[in-house]
Amino acid sequence: MVTRRRFVLCCALVLIVTGVVGTTLWARAGARPDGCAFVESRADARAAVVTGSGPDVLVVGDSYSVGAGLRPDQSWPVRLSGRVRVDGFSGSGFSRHASACGDQSYATRIRGSLRPGTRLVVVEGGLNDYDQPVAELRSGFDRLVRELHGRRLLVVGPPPAPARPAGTVAAVDATLARLAVATGTPYLSMVEVRLTYQADRLHPDAAGQRVFGDAVAAHIRTLLAAG
């Protein structure tokens, strides 16, 4: 009887732990309860889709750049000019602990994504940093800038996804804007951009991805025109 009771208790603990892990992954932008292997496979699939021609453009981002819930070729980076490569990892952010899959921060990943001929780096994110300490966000931003060694960079902030608690996205946006000014980094705020979302109220639908991509593309054209 004691053995059976212990067995039942162990099963209950396993279910509780599994549920906590699954909930944690699901809460990140683009992560799913089936874990990091799925996220990695989606990242690999998106990396294999290189669009356009011309100067090499690298996009580093989260599930928005991957196109979570959509085909990879429906994600916003396809709207950019140039030969566009994407290093996207759902659930990641500027902070080391934004992702439930270990350190998938932008500064850490960008080391393996840059090419000698990369002309422009576009880093998109912030939705998964909404519950991270400001110090971690600042540290991740500073590490990113250092890793680029003066390469041309545009940082694109998070949009006001309905699934995120009110005010958290605006707070991340304000922090990123301050850090961008302090480092002389061009920054595109997306808090005023109105997107349409999938049923999860977190990820843009195909139309929302197009709006997002067109906003980034227009800003890049302005930057390039200004020299």
C-alpha positions in Angstrom: 0.0 0.0 0.0 2.9 2.3 0.9 4.6 1.5 -2.4 1.5 2.2 -4.4 1.0 5.6 -2.6 4.6 6.5 -3.3 4.2 5.6 -7.0 1.1 7.8 -7.3 2.9 10.7 -5.6 5.8 10.3 -8.0 3.5 10.3 -11.0 1.8 13.4 -9.7 5.1 15.2 -9.3 6.2 14.3 -12.8 2.9 15.7 -14.2 3.3 18.9 -12.2 6.9 19.4 -13.3 6.0 18.6 -16.9 3.2 21.1 -16.8 5.3 23.9 -15.4 8.0 23.4 -18.0 5.4 23.3 -20.8 3.7 26.4 -19.5 7.0 28.2 -19.3 7.9 27.3 -22.9 4.4 28.3 -24.2 4.6 31.7 -22.5 7.6 32.7 -24.5 6.9 34.2 -27.9 6.9 31.2 -30.3 7.9 28.4 -27.9 5.7 25.3 -27.6 5.1 22.6 -24.9 6.9 20.0 -27.1 10.1 21.6 -26.1 13.3 23.0 -27.4 13.9 20.4 -30.1 10.9 21.7 -32.0 12.1 25.3 -31.6 15.5 24.4 -32.9 14.0 22.6 -35.9 11.9 25.7 -36.7 15.0 27.8 -36.4 16.9 25.5 -38.8 14.0 25.5 -41.3 13.9 29.4 -41.3 17.6 29.7 -41.7 17.4 27.6 -44.8 15.1 30.2 -46.5 17.4 32.9 -48.0 15.5 35.5 -50.0 16.3 38.2 -52.4 19.6 39.3 -54.0 22.2 42.0 -53.5 24.0 43.1 -50.3 24.0 40.5 -47.5 21.5 41.4 -44.8 21.3 39.4 -41.5 18.2 39.3 -39.4 18.5 38.1 -35.8 15.3 37.7 -33.9 12.6 35.7 -32.1 9.5 33.8 -33.3 8.4 36.8 -35.4 11.4 36.4 -37.7 10.8 32.7 -37.8 7.1 33.1 -38.7 5.6 31.1 -35.9 2.3 29.5 -36.9 3.0 30.3 -40.5 5.2 29.2 -43.3 8.8 30.5 -43.1 8.4 32.4 -46.3 5.5 34.3 -44.7 7.7 35.8 -42.0 8.4 39.5 -42.1 12.1 39.4 -43.2 11.0 38.4 -46.7 9.8 42.0 -47.2 13.3 43.4 -46.9 15.6 44.2 -49.8 19.0 42.4 -50.3 20.0 38.9 -49.8 18.3 38.3 -46.5 19.4 35.6 -44.1 17.6 34.9 -40.8 18.9 33.6 -37.5 15.6 33.3 -35.6 14.9 31.4 -32.4 11.4 31.4 -30.9 11.3 32.5 -27.3 14.6 34.3 -27.4 15.5 37.9 -26.6 18.3 40.3 -25.7 18.6 38.8 -22.2 20.5 35.5 -21.5 17.5 34.0 -19.6 14.7 35.2 -21.9 14.6 31.8 -23.5 13.6 28.6 -21.7 16.1 26.8 -24.0 19.3 28.1 -22.4 21.3 31.1 -23.6 19.8 31.9 -26.9 20.4 35.7 -26.5 21.0 37.7 -29.7 24.6 38.6 -28.7 25.5 34.9 -28.2 23.9 33.7 -31.4 25.2 36.4 -33.6 28.8 35.2 -33.3 28.0 32.3 -35.6 25.7 34.2 -38.0 27.8 37.0 -39.2 29.6 36.8 -42.5 32.6 38.9 -43.6 30.4 40.5 -46.3 27.3 41.3 -44.1 26.3 44.9 -44.9 23.4 45.3 -42.4 22.3 43.6 -39.3 18.7 43.9 -38.2 18.0 42.7 -34.7 14.3 42.3 -33.8 12.8 41.5 -30.4 12.0 42.4 -26.9 8.7 40.6 -26.4 10.5 37.8 -24.5 12.4 40.3 -22.3 9.2 41.6 -20.8 9.7 39.8 -17.5 13.5 40.1 -17.4 15.4 42.5 -15.1 16.4 45.8 -16.8 20.0 45.1 -16.0 19.8 41.9 -18.0 18.3 43.7 -21.0 21.0 46.3 -20.8 23.7 43.8 -20.6 22.4 41.9 -23.6 22.1 45.0 -25.6 25.6 46.1 -24.8 27.0 42.7 -25.6 25.3 42.7 -28.9 26.8 46.1 -29.9 30.2 44.9 -28.9 29.9 41.7 -30.9 29.2 43.7 -34.1 32.4 45.7 -33.9 30.9 48.8 -35.6 28.9 47.0 -38.3 25.8 48.7 -39.4 22.9 47.8 -37.1 19.2 48.5 -36.8 17.4 47.4 -33.7 13.6 46.8 -34.1 11.6 46.9 -30.8 8.6 44.8 -29.8 5.0 45.5 -30.9 2.1 45.8 -28.4 1.0 42.1 -28.6 -2.3 41.7 -26.8 -1.1 38.6 -24.9 1.5 40.6 -23.1 0.6 42.3 -19.8 -0.3 45.9 -20.3 2.6 48.3 -20.0 5.4 45.6 -20.2 6.0 46.1 -23.9 6.1 49.8 -23.5 8.6 49.5 -20.7 10.9 47.3 -22.8 10.5 49.6 -25.8 11.5 52.6 -23.6 14.6 50.8 -22.3 15.7 49.8 -25.7 15.2 53.3 -27.0 17.4 54.7 -24.2 20.1 52.1 -24.9 20.0 52.8 -28.6 20.5 56.6 -28.0 23.4 55.9 -25.6 25.2 53.7 -28.1 24.4 55.7 -31.2 22.3 52.7 -32.6 19.4 53.3 -35.0 16.2 52.1 -33.3 12.7 51.5 -34.7 9.9 51.5 -32.2 7.0 49.3 -33.1 4.7 50.2 -30.2 2.5 52.4 -32.5 2.3 49.8 -35.3 -1.1 48.0 -35.3 -0.8 44.3 -36.4 -3.4 41.6 -36.8 -2.7 38.5 -34.8 -3.3 34.8 -34.7 -5.6 33.2 -32.2 -2.9 33.2 -29.5 -2.9 37.0 -29.6 0.9 37.0 -29.5 2.0 36.1 -33.0 1.1 38.1 -36.1 -1.0 36.4 -38.8 0.2 36.6 -42.4 -1.2 40.1 -42.9 0.4 41.3 -39.6 3.7 39.9 -40.7 3.5 41.9 -44.0 2.7 45.1 -42.1 5.6 44.4 -39.7 8.1 43.7 -42.6 7.0 46.7 -44.6 7.5 49.0 -41.6 11.0 47.7 -41.2 11.8 47.9 -44.9 10.6 51.5 -45.1 12.8 52.5 -42.1 15.8 50.8 -43.7 15.3 52.7 -46.9 15.2 56.0 -44.9 18.5 55.0 -43.1 20.3 54.2 -46.3 19.1 57.4 -48.0 20.5 59.3 -45.1 23.9 57.7 -45.6 
